[in-house]
Amino acid sequence: MIQITLFKNDLKQIVRDPIMTLLLLAPLLLIVVFELLEFFLVPYLAAEVGFDMTPWFSYVLAFVLLMNSGMLGIVTGFMMLDERDGNISQLLEVTPLGRIGYLANRLIFASTLSIIYALIGIAVFKWPNLPFFSIILLSVLSAFYTAIIGLLIFSGAEDKVKGLTFAKGLNTLVLFAFTDLFALPWLTFLSWVFPPYWLSLIIKTPQSLLVITLAIIVHMIWLGVLIFRYSKREA
């Protein structure tokens, strides 16, 4: 019953804030925009200038998945900042849910939407080389990335104004999904530390067990450290 109530309150809280409402719906708009570009721009470039965009589709899909997760992560971070400012989170933490229970409910809301949006994005782009397991894995890792961004914003910003600035900086993490294009070994090595690189690599090499294993480990480390920091923070 508490979880249902929190879910309804989440929706009410988001609808009251135009920015969060926009961020919640923006992933669907982003999917539509890139699908229209794929439908009209790709054939045009192929016919008029002989440019084949097929080799770049993996990066386009990675960008869409990461941006969608990032925007939903911003929603999570903003909601937690609002609740901290209003002392709502402190009140919820002393309910039977507890501190970790509150955090789980807060992260699950946007992470579930992230999974749904990821599945929609992959289905719309009709990516042919992804086995079913990789599709599910990408969706789950997208949810992890949403939680990571939300926790980073919550832990790094004092209020929503600073949170918005912080969120803009966190969006640059998406660039690590494209580091292979620069063919710089040191940059690729640096990218191993960040989740976006592994999501992009899974799309390009979905059959690699090593890539899948490392991707899960990197995401789990980030999420585990951030949850640990949250659990140890002062009430």
PEMO-V527962 format. One record per pair of residues at least 6 apart in sequence whose ideal C-beta (glycine too) atoms are under 7 Angstrom apart, sorted by the first residue. I is the first residue (numbers start at 1). GAP is how many residues later the second one is. Records with the same first field share a line. If there is no record, write none. Layout:
I: GAP / GAP
This chain:
2: 93 / 95
3: 102
6: 99
7: 102
10: 69 / 99
13: 66 / 69
14: 6 / 7 / 10 / 61
15: 6
20: 55 / 58
23: 48 / 51 / 52
24: 51
26: 45
27: 41 / 44 / 45 / 90
30: 34 / 37 / 38
31: 33 / 89 / 90 / 93
34: 26 / 30
35: 89
42: 11
45: 6 / 8
46: 6
58: 142 / 145 / 146
59: 118 / 119 / 141
61: 64 / 66 / 142
62: 115 / 137 / 138 / 141
63: 111 / 114
64: 57
65: 53 / 56 / 73 / 77 / 134
66: 79 / 108 / 111 / 130 / 133
67: 107
68: 46 / 49 / 50 / 53
69: 45 / 73 / 76 / 77 / 80
70: 79 / 100 / 101 / 104
72: 38 / 41 / 42 / 74
73: 37 / 72 / 73 / 75 / 76 / 77
74: 75 / 79 / 93
75: 35
76: 30 / 31 / 34 / 70 / 74
77: 72 / 73 / 76 / 77 / 86 / 90
78: 82 / 85
79: 27
80: 9 / 26 / 70 / 74
81: 73 / 76 / 78 / 79 / 82
82: 78
83: 6
85: 74
89: 13
90: 145
92: 10
93: 6 / 9 / 142
97: 8
99: 132
100: 131
103: 124 / 127
107: 40 / 43
110: 36 / 40
111: 32 / 35 / 36
114: 28 / 29 / 32
115: 24 / 25 / 27 / 28
118: 20 / 21 / 24
119: 20
122: 8 / 13 / 16
129: 77
130: 76
131: 75
134: 68 / 72
137: 65 / 75
138: 61 / 64
141: 58 / 74 / 78
144: 75 / 79
145: 50
147: 76
148: 47 / 74 / 75 / 78
149: 21
151: 75 / 79
152: 18 / 74
153: 10 / 13 / 14 / 17
155: 71 / 74
156: 10
157: 6 / 9
173: 21 / 23
174: 22
176: 15 / 18 / 20 / 21
177: 19 / 20 / 22 / 23
179: 8 / 9 / 12 / 18
180: 8
191: 6
195: 23 / 24 / 27
198: 13 / 16 / 17 / 20
199: 16
201: 10
202: 9 / 10 / 13
205: 6
